[in-house]
Amino acid sequence: MRSFHSLGIPFLLFSVLLEVVAWRLSHIDPHIELFFLNDTNLWYTRTPETVHRWQIIAAGWIFSPLLFLGGEYLLSKCEARQSTNETTTRLAPSWSVLWWRVSAHLIGTSTAFLLAAFFAECGKLSVGMLRPDFYYRCMGSSLPSEFRNEVLTSNSQCTQSDIEFILNGRKSFPSEHACAAASFGWYLTLYIFWSSWCIMEAKPLASEVLRMCCIVPLTFVLWVGVTRITDHRQHHVSVVAGWLLGMVFATLLFITTIWRLRQFSNKYNKEYTVLSPSYSLE
């Protein structure tokens, strides 16, 4: 019986708890940053969102298990071929073992997303950076015909009446969209590259194809970040911060998942011997 800890479920539950805390924190007012009316960096028009955050999350949770299932199946086939070329007896991985591995990586990428989302929400509330379209959110659609030296120190000085709309305009840094895309996309990039490394000697052509496929999740991550800038929802620095935050947690959780699988596979009959990319197949 596989250990409860080998899948990283306790860490996932802790991340879910943090996300609940972040959801509660999202209902409090962010830091009030001074609004200089003559700051033209905040005069951008408001445009519809190209991609919504729920679409990024849905794409991550739909495509991640499919990729993990295909990758683990390919690795298990290589492991089965390796076992037939060795003098020692080794059982080929079963479907239950394959699903166990897929579940471990799916939990890993989900945990990375939840942790990154928690710290992104904390950053938004602490920094209170104004969005590029904040003038529209605060003063309405008409831009000033001349520079005004006024400085707004509270939301009550805005002419718009929708206070939630105004408060959301104070949550630019870091970008949650870029953070979510990076947490999923970078984890998948690492997984694809690691899988190609594992089968480099056994299947060189497949390994090359996998390395080229790394461009797909990376392109998705970059595209999401660019849309946040072109949609006038975030500044460049907010997008870069979101990317870095998502990539940090994706990297940490990927390394942790690989280490956890290796430790527990050694404990339970060495069911994950393909972790070490050391093939010498003829």
Secondary structure as the mmCIF struct_conf table of DSSP 4:
data_model
#
loop_
_struct_conf.conf_type_id
_struct_conf.id
_struct_conf.beg_label_comp_id
_struct_conf.beg_label_asym_id
_struct_conf.beg_label_seq_id
_struct_conf.end_label_comp_id
_struct_conf.end_label_asym_id
_struct_conf.end_label_seq_id
BEND BEND1 PHE A 4 PHE A 4
HELX_RH_3T_P HELX_RH_3T_P1 HIS A 5 LEU A 7
TURN_TY1_P TURN_TY1_P1 GLY A 8 GLY A 8
HELX_RH_AL_P HELX_RH_AL_P1 ILE A 9 LEU A 25
TURN_TY1_P TURN_TY1_P2 SER A 26 HIS A 27
BEND BEND2 ILE A 28 ILE A 28
STRN STRN1 PHE A 35 PHE A 36
TURN_TY1_P TURN_TY1_P3 LEU A 37 ASN A 38
HELX_RH_3T_P HELX_RH_3T_P2 THR A 40 LEU A 42
HELX_LH_PP_P HELX_LH_PP_P1 TYR A 44 ARG A 46
BEND BEND3 THR A 50 VAL A 51
HELX_RH_AL_P HELX_RH_AL_P2 ARG A 53 THR A 84
TURN_TY1_P TURN_TY1_P4 ASN A 85 ASN A 85
BEND BEND4 GLU A 86 THR A 88
HELX_LH_PP_P HELX_LH_PP_P2 LEU A 91 SER A 94
HELX_RH_AL_P HELX_RH_AL_P3 TRP A 95 VAL A 127
HELX_LH_PP_P HELX_LH_PP_P3 MET A 129 ARG A 131
TURN_TY1_P TURN_TY1_P5 PRO A 132 ASP A 133
HELX_RH_AL_P HELX_RH_AL_P4 PHE A 134 MET A 139
BEND BEND5 SER A 141 SER A 141
HELX_LH_PP_P HELX_LH_PP_P4 SER A 142 PRO A 144
BEND BEND6 SER A 145 GLU A 146
STRN STRN2 VAL A 151 LEU A 152
BEND BEND7 SER A 154 SER A 154
HELX_RH_3T_P HELX_RH_3T_P3 ASN A 155 GLN A 157
BEND BEND8 THR A 159 THR A 159
HELX_RH_AL_P HELX_RH_AL_P5 ILE A 163 ASN A 168
TURN_TY1_P TURN_TY1_P6 GLY A 169 ARG A 170
BEND BEND9 PHE A 173 PRO A 174
HELX_RH_AL_P HELX_RH_AL_P6 GLU A 176 CYS A 198
TURN_TY1_P TURN_TY1_P7 ILE A 199 ALA A 202
HELX_RH_AL_P HELX_RH_AL_P7 PRO A 204 CYS A 213
TURN_TY1_P TURN_TY1_P8 CYS A 214 CYS A 214
HELX_RH_AL_P HELX_RH_AL_P8 ILE A 215 THR A 230
TURN_TY1_P TURN_TY1_P9 ASP A 231 HIS A 232
BEND BEND10 ARG A 233 GLN A 234
HELX_RH_AL_P HELX_RH_AL_P9 HIS A 236 LYS A 267
TURN_TY1_P TURN_TY1_P10 TYR A 268 TYR A 272
HELX_RH_3T_P HELX_RH_3T_P4 THR A 273 LEU A 275
BEND BEND11 SER A 276 SER A 276
#
